[in-house]
Structures are given as C-alpha cells and as structure tokens.
C-alpha cells in the first residue's frame, strides 16, 4: 500500500524511535509514503535510518515502494548540511 502523503521527521523524534520496538513501525510508515524528509538529525541517526530501511527492504515484499523511499533517504544522508537546509 502506498499513501500519497509525505513524512517529515526530526532528530529529536528519532531519539525516541531508533533502537526501540517502534523502529519497524517507522520503517513501514516510511515505505508507504511518497517521500521522507529527515531534518536536524545527527550523522549517526541518518546512518541508522539507512540501515533500518535496508533491513526493512530485505524483509519486505514491497520492494518497489521501499526502494524509492530508501533512495530518498540515501539522497538526504549524502547532502551536506547547508544544502539540506536550502533544499527544504
């Protein structure tokens, strides 16, 4: 299932989700969104998101939707901080 909406999540929220039982729910939600924007996140949080989505992609049969979301996340991880702010 794919929703037309977008997801914006910040580093403060990621502090409460990453490394908890909520992580798979975030991966599932992100895979169903048209785009995902991660803002004000540390480099380690961005790396954790990429790992989380890669693991979700392996376990998921929704590979097309998940792959697109994963590509969006990879784009944001590789953007320098100043470019990420101007891209928003």
C-alpha positions as CSV (number, residue, x, y, z in Angstrom):
1,X,0.0,0.0,0.0
2,X,1.3,3.4,-0.9
3,X,0.0,6.7,0.5
4,X,0.2,10.0,-1.3
5,X,1.5,11.8,1.8
6,X,4.9,12.7,2.9
7,X,6.7,12.1,6.2
8,X,8.9,14.7,7.9
9,X,10.8,13.5,11.0
10,X,13.4,15.3,13.1
11,X,16.4,14.1,15.1
12,X,14.6,14.7,18.4
13,X,11.8,12.3,17.4
14,X,14.4,9.8,16.1
15,X,15.9,9.7,19.6
16,X,12.7,8.2,20.8
17,X,12.2,5.7,17.9
18,X,15.6,4.3,16.9
19,X,16.7,1.3,18.8
20,X,13.2,0.6,20.2
21,X,10.4,-1.7,19.2
22,X,8.9,1.3,17.3
23,X,11.7,1.2,14.7
24,X,9.9,-1.4,12.4
25,X,6.8,0.7,12.5
26,X,8.7,3.8,11.3
27,X,10.3,1.7,8.5
28,X,6.8,0.5,7.5
29,X,5.4,4.0,7.6
30,X,8.3,5.5,5.6
31,X,8.0,2.8,2.9
32,X,4.3,3.8,2.4
33,X,5.0,7.5,2.0
34,X,5.6,9.3,-1.3
35,X,8.7,11.0,0.2
36,X,10.5,11.1,3.6
37,X,12.4,14.1,4.8
38,X,14.8,13.7,7.8
39,X,15.8,17.1,9.3
40,X,18.0,18.1,12.2
41,X,19.4,14.6,12.6
42,X,22.9,13.6,13.5
43,X,25.1,11.7,11.1
44,X,24.7,8.6,13.2
45,X,20.9,8.9,13.2
46,X,21.0,9.3,9.4
47,X,23.1,6.2,9.1
48,X,20.8,4.3,11.4
49,X,17.8,5.3,9.2
50,X,19.6,4.0,6.1
51,X,20.4,0.7,7.9
52,X,16.9,0.4,9.2
53,X,15.4,0.9,5.7
54,X,17.9,-1.6,4.2
55,X,16.9,-4.2,6.7
56,X,13.2,-3.5,6.1
57,X,13.7,-3.7,2.3
58,X,15.2,-7.2,2.7
59,X,12.3,-8.4,4.9
60,X,9.6,-6.6,2.9
61,X,7.8,-7.8,-0.2
62,X,7.1,-4.2,-1.1
63,X,10.4,-3.8,-2.7
64,X,9.5,-1.1,-5.2
65,X,7.9,1.3,-2.7
66,X,10.6,0.6,-0.2
67,X,13.4,1.1,-2.7
68,X,12.1,4.5,-3.7
69,X,11.9,5.6,-0.1
70,X,15.4,4.2,0.6
71,X,16.7,6.2,-2.4
72,X,15.2,9.4,-0.9
73,X,16.8,8.7,2.4
74,X,20.2,8.0,0.8
75,X,19.9,11.3,-1.0
76,X,19.4,13.2,2.2
77,X,22.2,11.3,4.0
78,X,24.7,12.4,1.4
79,X,23.6,16.0,1.2
80,X,25.9,18.4,3.1
81,X,24.0,20.1,6.0
82,X,24.0,23.6,4.2
83,X,22.5,22.1,1.0
84,X,19.9,20.1,3.0
85,X,18.6,23.3,4.6
86,X,18.3,25.1,1.3
87,X,16.6,22.1,-0.3
88,X,13.8,22.1,2.3
